[in-house]
Amino acid sequence: MVDTMDKRQLETRQEIFRLLLSAAQDKESEWVRQEAARTLAHLLNIDYRTLIIYIHLFIVKEIQLSL
C-alpha cells in the first residue's frame, strides 16, 4: 500500500514538473515563463533530493534561465 502511494506521488510530481517545464519554454508569453520558473524554483526547493536530475534536464532541454 505504501509503495503504491509513493509511486503515485512520484508520478504526480513528474507530471507537474513536465507541465512547468513546458510552460517555462512558452514562446508567446514572458509572464508565463516567469511564473513557471518561480513555481519550478519552489518545487526544486521542496524536493531538493532530485535537484541534480532536474538541473540535468534543464541543460539537456537548453532552458535559458535568467537570474
N, CA, C and O of each residue as an XYZ file, in Angstrom:
268
protein
N       0.822     -1.196      0.000
C       0.000      0.000      0.000
C       0.868      1.263      0.000
O       0.587      2.209     -0.736
N       1.909      1.277      0.815
C       2.787      2.435      0.889
C       3.545      2.616     -0.417
O       3.699      3.744     -0.886
N       4.024      1.523     -1.016
C       4.744      1.620     -2.286
C       3.872      2.220     -3.373
O       4.340      3.035     -4.168
N       2.611      1.825     -3.412
C       1.681      2.355     -4.410
C       1.485      3.846     -4.206
O       1.440      4.606     -5.173
N       1.368      4.273     -2.953
C       1.186      5.682     -2.650
C       2.429      6.483     -3.037
O       2.310      7.559     -3.623
N       3.620      5.969     -2.716
C       4.858      6.638     -3.085
C       5.013      6.720     -4.598
O       5.449      7.743     -5.127
N       4.660      5.653     -5.286
C       4.761      5.637     -6.751
C       3.808      6.660     -7.358
O       4.178      7.374     -8.290
N       2.604      6.734     -6.845
C       1.622      7.691     -7.346
C       2.089      9.125     -7.098
O       1.942      9.993     -7.959
N       2.649      9.363     -5.919
C       3.150     10.692     -5.588
C       4.307     11.076     -6.512
O       4.372     12.214     -6.977
N       5.201     10.159     -6.775
C       6.311     10.405     -7.682
C       5.813     10.708     -9.092
O       6.296     11.641     -9.733
N       4.860      9.934     -9.573
C       4.305     10.163    -10.905
C       3.637     11.534    -10.995
O       3.747     12.219    -12.012
N       2.946     11.928     -9.930
C       2.291     13.233     -9.903
C       3.317     14.358     -9.952
O       3.141     15.327    -10.690
N       4.384     14.235     -9.171
C       5.437     15.250     -9.189
C       6.114     15.332    -10.541
O       6.444     16.422    -11.008
N       6.323     14.195    -11.171
C       6.942     14.195    -12.501
C       6.048     14.871    -13.525
O       6.535     15.599    -14.391
N       4.758     14.639    -13.436
C       3.817     15.267    -14.365
C       3.774     16.778    -14.141
O       3.747     17.549    -15.100
N       3.767     17.199    -12.886
C       3.798     18.630    -12.579
C       5.066     19.256    -13.141
O       5.024     20.334    -13.734
N       6.198     18.575    -12.951
C       7.466     19.085    -13.473
C       7.409     19.221    -14.989
O       7.844     20.236    -15.534
N       6.882     18.217    -15.674
C       6.789     18.276    -17.143
C       5.934     19.455    -17.599
O       6.286     20.146    -18.555
N       4.816     19.685    -16.921
C       3.942     20.798    -17.293
C       4.621     22.149    -17.055
O       4.528     23.056    -17.882
N       5.301     22.270    -15.917
C       6.001     23.521    -15.624
C       7.166     23.743    -16.584
O       7.424     24.874    -16.998
N       7.859     22.684    -16.933
C       8.967     22.800    -17.878
C       8.459     23.258    -19.243
O       9.093     24.073    -19.913
N       7.329     22.734    -19.637
C       6.726     23.158    -20.897
C       6.341     24.640    -20.837
O       6.585     25.387    -21.785
N       5.746     25.054    -19.735
C       5.347     26.462    -19.580
C       6.563     27.374    -19.524
O       6.500     28.508    -19.999
N       7.663     26.908    -18.957
C       8.880     27.714    -18.866
C       9.495     27.956    -20.238
O      10.357     28.822    -20.386
N       9.060     27.201    -21.237
C       9.575     27.350    -22.596
C       8.565     28.025    -23.525
O       8.746     28.029    -24.742
N       7.515     28.589    -22.957
C       6.465     29.225    -23.745
C       7.050     30.315    -24.640
O       7.779     31.190    -24.172
N       6.730     30.255    -25.914
C       7.294     31.192    -26.895
C       6.533     32.514    -26.939
O       7.072     33.523    -27.394
N       5.289     32.516    -26.472
C       4.436     33.679    -26.653
C       4.388     34.622    -25.456
O       4.170     35.821    -25.633
N       4.584     34.116    -24.259
C       4.360     34.950    -23.088
C       5.528     34.899    -22.104
O       5.846     33.853    -21.539
N       6.149     36.049    -21.918
C       7.223     36.125    -20.936
C       6.670     35.914    -19.533
O       7.326     35.304    -18.688
N       5.467     36.417    -19.285
C       4.841     36.260    -17.967
C       4.648     34.785    -17.627
O       4.910     34.377    -16.496
N       4.195     33.982    -18.584
C       4.011     32.544    -18.350
C       5.352     31.901    -18.021
O       5.446     31.086    -17.103
N       6.389     32.268    -18.769
C       7.730     31.727    -18.495
C       8.201     32.094    -17.091
O       8.753     31.257    -16.377
N       7.981     33.348    -16.700
C       8.422     33.796    -15.375
C       7.677     33.070    -14.260
O       8.296     32.628    -13.292
N       6.376     32.942    -14.382
C       5.588     32.265    -13.343
C       5.937     30.777    -13.269
O       5.993     30.203    -12.181
N       6.168     30.161    -14.417
C       6.568     28.750    -14.419
C       7.931     28.597    -13.750
O       8.154     27.644    -13.004
N       8.840     29.531    -14.012
C      10.175     29.472    -13.396
C      10.082     29.640    -11.882
O      10.786     28.958    -11.138
N       9.220     30.543    -11.424
C       9.043     30.721     -9.971
C       8.497     29.450     -9.328
O       8.952     29.034     -8.262
N       7.532     28.850     -9.980
C       6.933     27.634     -9.440
C       7.920     26.475     -9.484
O       7.971     25.670     -8.555
N       8.702     26.383    -10.550
C       9.746     25.355    -10.623
C      10.760     25.529     -9.495
O      11.202     24.551     -8.892
N      11.125     26.775     -9.215
C      12.072     27.040     -8.126
C      11.497     26.554     -6.800
O      12.212     25.973     -5.983
N      10.225     26.789     -6.592
C       9.577     26.325     -5.360
C       9.567     24.798     -5.303
O       9.853     24.213     -4.259
N       9.244     24.163     -6.410
C       9.236     22.695     -6.465
C      10.625     22.127     -6.163
O      10.762     21.167     -5.406
N      11.638     22.727     -6.758
C      13.005     22.258     -6.527
C      13.448     22.507     -5.085
O      14.234     21.736     -4.534
N      12.948     23.573     -4.481
C      13.282     23.866     -3.094
C      12.658     22.832     -2.149
O      13.268     22.449     -1.150
N      11.460     22.393     -2.468
C      10.775     21.405     -1.630
C      11.406     20.022     -1.783
O      11.626     19.323     -0.794
N      11.694     19.635     -3.015
C      12.198     18.292     -3.293
C      13.651     18.374     -3.756
O      13.973     18.004     -4.885
N      14.515     18.858     -2.885
C      15.919     19.112     -3.245
C      16.703     17.850     -3.553
O      17.780     17.934     -4.144
N      16.201     16.683     -3.174
C      16.925     15.436     -3.439
C      17.056     15.163     -4.932
O      17.992     14.489     -5.360
N      16.131     15.679     -5.717
C      16.162     15.444     -7.166
C      16.712     16.649     -7.932
O      16.587     16.716     -9.155
N      17.313     17.590     -7.226
C      17.808     18.814     -7.846
C      18.770     18.540     -8.994
O      18.642     19.152    -10.054
N      19.721     17.645     -8.814
C      20.711     17.342     -9.858
C      20.026     16.785    -11.106
O      20.382     17.148    -12.227
N      19.062     15.921    -10.915
C      18.326     15.354    -12.060
C      17.621     16.455    -12.831
O      17.681     16.497    -14.060
N      16.947     17.353    -12.104
C      16.216     18.428    -12.768
C      17.161     19.408    -13.456
O      16.867     19.870    -14.559
N      18.274     19.728    -12.836
C      19.244     20.625    -13.473
C      19.777     19.995    -14.757
O      19.974     20.685    -15.757
N      20.008     18.703    -14.726
C      20.437     17.996    -15.938
C      19.389     18.153    -17.046
O      19.739     18.394    -18.201
N      18.120     18.019    -16.697
C      17.054     18.187    -17.694
C      17.042     19.608    -18.245
O      16.830     19.799    -19.443
N      17.266     20.608    -17.393
C      17.330     21.992    -17.874
C      18.440     22.144    -18.908
O      18.251     22.790    -19.939
N      19.585     21.555    -18.633
C      20.727     21.651    -19.548
C      20.428     20.934    -20.858
O      20.678     21.470    -21.937
N      19.893     19.724    -20.761
C      19.597     18.937    -21.965
C      18.557     19.642    -22.835
O      18.669     19.648    -24.061
N      17.556     20.229    -22.204
C      16.496     20.897    -22.967
C      16.844     22.345    -23.305
O      16.038     23.065    -23.895
N      18.061     22.767    -22.923
C      18.567     24.101    -23.218
C      17.624     25.212    -22.722
O      17.326     26.163    -23.445
N      17.170     25.064    -21.484
C      16.301     26.062    -20.876
C      17.165     27.255    -20.491
O      18.164     27.098    -19.789
N      16.791     28.436    -20.943
C      17.508     29.661    -20.614
C      16.866     30.273    -19.380
O      15.728     30.739    -19.433
N      17.587     30.271    -18.282
C      17.090     30.828    -17.038
C      17.801     32.136    -16.771
O      19.027     32.173    -16.666
N      17.040     33.205    -16.660
C      17.664     34.485    -16.325
C      17.597     34.673    -14.809
O      16.600     34.343    -14.167
N      18.656     35.199    -14.273
C      18.737     35.374    -12.824
C      18.335     36.775    -12.425
O      18.343     37.106    -11.240
